[in-house]
Amino acid sequence: MKENEVVEAIRERRSVYSFTDEDVSDEELETILEAGRWAPSYANLQPWKFIVIEDEEIKEEMYEIARSVTIFRGGIKNAPKLIAVAVNSAEDPRHFIEAGAVATQNMALAAQSLGAASYWVGVFDLNEERGSAEQRARKALDLPDDYRLIALMPIGKSEQKVTKERKDLEEIVVHDRFE
Ligand SMILES: Cc1cc2nc3c(=O)[nH]c(=O)nc-3n(C[C@H](O)[C@H](O)[C@H](O)COP(=O)(O)O)c2cc1C
């Protein structure tokens, strides 16, 4: 297997849930957003908006709203930056979910490569249930009706050490047809 910086960032990225007081610099933030900007999307529609949340009151609101989707919500308040990944489902009705997901992961990997950390808060609600965390967060962030919220991603510096395992390649790779 070959190694390089990209593969290393992919493998070493872990979700962390607590952050130090150290801020993410403007330059680092720009690099992270740039990684989101260069994500692939269906027909290159780029249907996303990345909402950078630094306002403490809005973070607090997101923290409260996330209660119903995750027990690890402390990082929403604790991280210096919180990025909400919104996508226009009318502009890209076929693939808006993948668009938001791939942009989110690009930003998580860029953060990792810069020595920052993040985690993905899964607010997206496929069934768009009334009163869901996603609906409440969309309202709180003043998203237009066509915009869905794919992820909330706290980003900051962290000293948390997390280990995770993955299934072996032999378990997940098949050749030519599903076996
Ligand atoms: C779509 C999606 C939704 C997720 N939602 C949450 C969440 O709501 N709360 C949480 O603590 N972690 C969430 N995670 C993080 C996963 O739990 C984590 O990625 C997984 O356990 C693997 O760990 P790792 O990221 O450290 O490799 C989410 C990840 C994805 C991709």
The ligand as a Tripos MOL2 file, in Angstrom:
@<TRIPOS>MOLECULE
LIG
   31    33     1     0     0
SMALL
NO_CHARGES

@<TRIPOS>ATOM
      1 C1        -23.6210   11.0680    8.2530 C.3       1 LIG1
      2 C2        -22.9200   11.0660    9.5860 C.ar      1 LIG1
      3 C3        -23.6180   11.4650   10.6950 C.ar      1 LIG1
      4 C4        -22.9720   11.5020   11.9430 C.ar      1 LIG1
      5 N1        -23.6700   11.9670   13.0220 N.ar      1 LIG1
      6 C5        -23.0670   12.0370   14.2120 C.ar      1 LIG1
      7 C6        -23.7540   12.5630   15.3230 C.ar      1 LIG1
      8 O1        -24.8950   13.0260   15.2160 O.2       1 LIG1
      9 N2        -23.1220   12.5900   16.5040 N.ar      1 LIG1
     10 C7        -21.8540   12.1200   16.6570 C.ar      1 LIG1
     11 O2        -21.3390   12.1670   17.7590 O.2       1 LIG1
     12 N3        -21.1470   11.6470   15.6080 N.ar      1 LIG1
     13 C8        -21.7270   11.5920   14.3940 C.ar      1 LIG1
     14 N4        -21.0280   11.1180   13.3170 N.ar      1 LIG1
     15 C9        -19.6320   10.6550   13.4880 C.3       1 LIG1
     16 C10       -19.5520    9.1210   13.4910 C.3       1 LIG1
     17 O3        -20.0490    8.6050   14.7050 O.3       1 LIG1
     18 C11       -18.0950    8.7170   13.2790 C.3       1 LIG1
     19 O4        -17.6660    9.2080   12.0440 O.3       1 LIG1
     20 C12       -17.9080    7.1940   13.3100 C.3       1 LIG1
     21 O5        -18.1410    6.6790   14.5970 O.3       1 LIG1
     22 C13       -16.4840    6.7930   12.9120 C.3       1 LIG1
     23 O6        -15.5410    7.4360   13.7610 O.3       1 LIG1
     24 P1        -14.3970    8.3710   13.1920 P.3       1 LIG1
     25 O7        -15.0490    9.5320   12.4950 O.co2     1 LIG1
     26 O8        -13.6100    8.8330   14.4010 O.co2     1 LIG1
     27 O9        -13.5520    7.5550   12.2780 O.co2     1 LIG1
     28 C14       -21.6280   11.0980   12.0690 C.ar      1 LIG1
     29 C15       -20.9350   10.6990   10.9200 C.ar      1 LIG1
     30 C16       -21.5550   10.6990    9.6890 C.ar      1 LIG1
     31 C17       -20.7670   10.3280    8.4540 C.3       1 LIG1
@<TRIPOS>BOND
     1     1     2 1
     2     2     3 ar
     3     2    30 ar
     4     3     4 ar
     5     4     5 ar
     6     4    28 ar
     7     5     6 ar
     8     6     7 ar
     9     6    13 1
    10     7     8 2
    11     7     9 ar
    12     9    10 ar
    13    10    11 2
    14    10    12 ar
    15    12    13 ar
    16    13    14 ar
    17    14    15 1
    18    14    28 ar
    19    15    16 1
    20    16    17 1
    21    16    18 1
    22    18    19 1
    23    18    20 1
    24    20    21 1
    25    20    22 1
    26    22    23 1
    27    23    24 1
    28    24    25 2
    29    24    26 1
    30    24    27 1
    31    28    29 ar
    32    29    30 ar
    33    30    31 1
@<TRIPOS>SUBSTRUCTURE
     1 LIG1         1 GROUP 0 **** ****
